[in-house]
Structure formats: C-alpha cells, structure tokens
Amino acid sequence: MVYSSCQLKLGQALWDPKLKNLYLTHITFIGGGTMACAILDGLAESMSTTLKPGQAPEHTFSITTRRQERTMQLSERYPRAYVTDSNDDGRLWELARNDESTAHIVLICTKPQSTLEVCQSIRLAHKSIPAAYNLPIVVTMCPGITIAQLESWLNPHSHSNRFPVVRTMPNTPVSIRQGATALVPSRWASASEVDCVVTFFRVFSPCVEVLPKETLLDVAAAVSGSGPAWIFQYYKSLIEAAVQWGLPEDLARSLIMQTGIGASMLANEQPEISLSSMISDVCVPGGSTEKGIKRLVDLGLQEAVADAVGTSLGANHRMGGHPSL
C-alpha cells in the first residue's frame, strides 16, 4: 500500500482516541473515480462555505484507489483525506473498531464488476467485530446489483451481526451541491441509519428521495442518474442548431445554458403548475414555438426519449446479472 508521510500523519490524527466525539461521521470511499470525486468536491465546497474559523468538520474521509499514481493525485486534491491504494489497509477500518460513538459510512464507488471483491474486503475487515457492535453502513451506487446480492456478499449466514445496506443513485451535479439522489435501504438498516445516509447526501444533493421499492432504483438511475447526459445532449443539439443558423457558438451556449437554468428553477419553484401548462405559456397559439414543439412531437421526441430510457434501464438490469423487466 502507498501513502505519503503527510497522509500517514493525517491518518493517525483521524483515529486519535482523544478526538473520539469530535467528528460525527467518517466516510470511506472505496474507489476514487468520477462519482467519488464529485461527492468529495461537493463536500469540500460545503465545508468551505459553512465552517466557521476553528470549527471542526462534521465529516472525515478515507479514499481507496488501485493505482499509486492516482493515490498521490487524490492526496493532493483532498489533503484532509486519508488515501491508500488498498481496500485491505487496516487504517481504513481502525475508526470503526476503536470509536463506537462515531458513525461510519462506506461508499462503494467502484465499477459494478468490482463490487463482490469490495464486499469481501469489507466483510473480512470486520470479521472479528463483536456481535453487539454497530457495523458501518454500506452504501452502493451500482445500478443492477440488488440488496439481496449485496447482503449475500457482506453477511455470511454464520454471523449474526449484519451490515446495513443502502442502495443509492446520485448524479454528477453533486460536485456543485446540486445533485439529485434516489435511495432504498435494506431491511437491516435502522431508521436512524437511513437518516444518517439521507443527511449526508443532502449536504450536496438538495433532492434526496427514499423510494418505496427497490425495483424503482434502476428506473431512477436511468432517469436522474443518467439525466445530466440526457440534458447535456439536448443542450448540445440546441447549440448546434443555433450555430447552423448563424449564431456564434459562445453566444449560443451562454443563452441556452441560462435558459436551461431559468426554466429548471421556474419549474422547480412552481410544482403546482404542470409542465404541460408551462409549455402552453410559452407557446402562443399559432406561433413559432408552438410550431417547433409540434415538429418535435411529430418526429417522435417522446418515443425516442422513452426508448433511450428503456435502453439505459435494460443495461442497468444486466449489470446485476438479472434480466430486464
């Protein structure tokens, strides 16, 4: 395993018994890719704007990654975090063993095909934990991999103490604290543990929705998890159309981005008004916008969107090895 001397010092400070009640929640990121960094960036922005001088943060962090080069990059990018290249690094789990008063959330941010291996590492790191001890809350961001699968990998039948599991699906705007997150907890996750996860995600995700059943999470992944890409693609198409008709690209981008921001804020702040009504407000009868919208509908916009979401949903199901519904 690899970590710098400054990170070793920070790691020691994180688990100093004298700091037992100083931090509320320790977050372990398994994987340091796009989504992990988006969440960390959102947390960093929150801390920079809300912490007062001398005030202790509510969260401490550990990050694992496979490559030494990436370890050093993450150490430089997040100097408050303990970064290692091994999921089996004992320091990752030392807080959970030595400080029962501190909540511990483990975020699995790896590719779906690595989830089994990660769960095995988590289970082995806690195999000697007493039955009365609260295990960390295991939070995944993997479409398709079910709670039943996760529990079978984390909780062998021979052990009475079970990991609480929460499946989540955030999206990349968490990096600027504007994410949307759907989640569903396992039966072993207590109300207080679910509240802990919801509170954590709300730091960087104004919208956090607890779904009524697990099958809806993959749908949410196809809609809101993939949603930024759908919206970016539409923006890109609008910009290309504007350029085709002579508008300079930089001006087109500026106008379209602000139009998207304003339209989203308007719809979000007036939930009592249907989107159909908002469309009608822009479409003067017989006017140019109405004619353009009709053209989109005639070309099969709704069918194309539904098909794209269905394709994404099917891919989400296959990630977990079960057939599309």
N, C-alpha and C positions, 0 to 999 in steps of 0.2 A: 504494500500500500504506500501511497505517496501523499505527503502533506508538508507544507513549508513550516519553518520554525515558528513563524508568527501565527500560523494556524494552529499549531500544537499548543501554543500559549493560550490562544483564544479557546481552544477545546477544553483545556484544563479549567479555565475560568467558568465555562458554561456549567460544569459539574462540581463546582466548589460547594461543599455542604453548607458553607456559611451563606450561600445565596439561595437556600432551599425554597424560600417563599417569595423570592424577588420576581421571578418570571411566572406568568400564568400558563403559557403553553409553549412546548417545544415542538417544532415541526421538522420532521425528517423527510427530505425529498430524495426518493430513490429514482435517480435519473435526473440529468441536468440539461434537458433538451428545451424545445421551444415553449411548451406549456409551463414547465417548471420555472423557466426564466421569466415568462410573462407574469406569473403569480408573484415571484420574488420582486420583479420591478414594481408591481402594484403595491406590494407591502412596503418596499423602500420609499415609494412616493408618499404613502400614508404616514410612515414614520417621520419623514422629513417635514411634513406639514402639520402633524398633530402633536408630536412630542415637544414638551417644554424643556428648557435647559435643566439638566440634572435629573430629568425624569427617566425611569427605567422603561424599556420597551415591554410590550405585552407578549412578544414572541421572540424565541431564539431559534436558530436554524442550523441544520446539518444538511449536506448535499453529497450524494454519491454519483460518480460517473466512471465510465470504464477506462477512459484514456488519460494518461498522465498529462498530456498537453492540455486537455480540457479541464483537468483538475486545477492547474495553475491559472487558466483563464477565469474560471469561476471564483477562485480565491481572490483574484484581483478585482473582479466585478462586484463581488459581495464580501467585503472584508469583515463583516460581522459574523459570517457563517463559518462553520467547520466543514471543510471539504476533504473528501477522501475518494480514492479510486476503488474501494472495496466495500461491498454490502456486508461483509463479514468482519469489518473493523469493529472491535469491541467498544470503542469510544462512542459509536453511533447509538448504542443501546445502554450506555452507562447511566444516563439520566433516568431511564425507565426503571433501572434496577435500584438506584440509590435514592430517588426522590419521589415518594409516593404522593406527595401533595401537588405535583406538577402534572398537568395534562400533557399527553404525548400523542400527536397525530402523525402517522406515517402516510405520506402521499406517494403512491406508486405512479410515477410519471414516465415509465418506460414504454416501449412498443409492446403490443399485446402478446407477441410470441415470447417475451421475456418474463411475463407475469408469474408463471408457475415457478421459475427459478427464484424470483424475488420473494415469493411467498414462502418458499422453503427456507430461504435465508432468514426471514423474519421469524419463522417458527423455531428454527434451531437456535436463534439468538435468545429466545425466551423459554427454552425447554425446561430450565431449572427454576422458573418463576413459581413461587408458592401459589396454590390454588386461590387463596384469598386476595391475591394482588390484582390490581386493575391493569390489564394488558393495554397496550396502545391501540388507538382507534386506527384501523387500516382503511384508507380512502383510496379508491381507484378512479382513473379517468379513462378506462379502456372500454370502448363500445364492444358489445357482444359477449363479454366474459361475465357470466352470471354470478349472483351471490352464492348459489349452490356450489359452483365450481371453486370460487374463492374460499369458501368455508371448508371444502374438502381438502384444499391445499394447505390451509392455515391450521385447521383444527382436527388433528388425528383423533379417532374415537377413543383412544386410551387416555386422553387428557380431558379433565372435567372443566378446566378454565378455557373459555373460548374468546377468540378475538372478535370484538365488534367490528363489523364491516359496513362501510357506506360507499355506494357507487355514486359517482358524480360525473357531470359533463359540463365543465365551464367552456368559455371561448376566449380567443386571444385578446379582446379588449380589456381583459383583466389587467393587462400591463399598464393601462391608464386609469384603472379603477372604474371601468365602465362595462364590466363583464355581465353576462347572463349565465346562471348556473342552475341546472336541474340536478336533483339528487334523490336517491332512495336508500333507506337504511335496511340492514338485516334485522332479523328478529332478536338477535343478541345485543343490538345497540340500544342502550337505555335512552330515555327521553333527554337526560342531561348530556349524554354523549352526542346525540344528534344536535342538540342545541349548541354544543361546543363547536361542531363542524360548521353549522349554519352561521354562527357568529364569526368564525374565522373567515369563511368565504365572503361574508358581507363587507369585510374590510375593502375588498377590491371588486366586488360584484354586487351592484345595487339590487339586482333581481336574483333572488335565490328561491327556487320553487321546490318544495318537497312533493314528489309525485305519489299518487295513490297506489300505483302498482309498478312492479319492476319492468314489465314489458314496454312501458312508455319511455323508459330512459333511452333506448336506442332510437326511438322516434325523435325525442328531444335532441339527441346527438346529430341526427340528420337535418334538423331544422335550425336549432340555435347553435349547436356545436359547430356545424358546417356553415351556419348562417353568414358570418362575415365574408366568406368566399362567395356565396351567392350574391350578396350586396355589392362586393367589390367588382364582381363580373358585370353586374348591371351598370355600375358607375363607369367601368371601362368601356362598355358598349356605348353609353351616352357620350362619353368624351370622344370616342372615335367617330360617332355620328356628327358631333359638333365640328370636329376638325374637317371631316369630309365636306361640310357645308361652309367652310371658310373661317371658323373661329379659331384663333391661336390656342394651342393645347394648354398653355399655362392658364389662360383666362378661362377656358372651358373647365379645367379641373377645379379652379377656385370657385366658380359659380356652382358647379354640380356638387362639390363637397359641402358647401354651405347650404345648398338646397336640401341635401340629404339630412344634415344636422337639424335644420329648421323643421322639416317635415316630420322627422322622428320625434323631436321634442313636442311638436304640436299634437301628434297622435298620442304620445305618452301622457301628456298633461290633460287630455280630454278623453279619458277612456269611456265615458258615457256616450260619445258620438261614434257611430260605426265608421269603419273605413270606407264603406260604400258611400256614406253621406259626405265624407271628406273629399272623395273623388268627385262627387257631384258638385261640391262647392267650387272646384277648380274648373270643371267642365261647363262652360257656358253652352246652353243648348244650341246646337248647330255650329259651334265654334271650332277653332283649330285643335284645342286639346281634346275635345270630345271625339273629333275625327281620328286623331292619333291613337287614342285609347281603343277605339273601335277596331282600328287596324291591328293593334297588338292582340286583341281578343280574337279577331278573325284568323290571325296567323298561328293561333294555338298557344298563346302565352301560358294559360292556366294548365293546359295539358302538358306542356314542356316542363313547367315547374314541378307538377305532381310526379312526372316520370323521373325527373332528376332526384327528387327527394326519395322516391321509391328505390331508385338505383343505389343511392347512398345508404338507405336503410338496409337493403339486402346485403351490402358489403359489411355493414356493422354486424349483422347476424352471423355472417360467415367467419368473422374474426373470432368468435367464441366457439366455432365448430358446430353451430346448430343451424338448421335450415331457415330460410326466410319464412315469415308468417304471411 
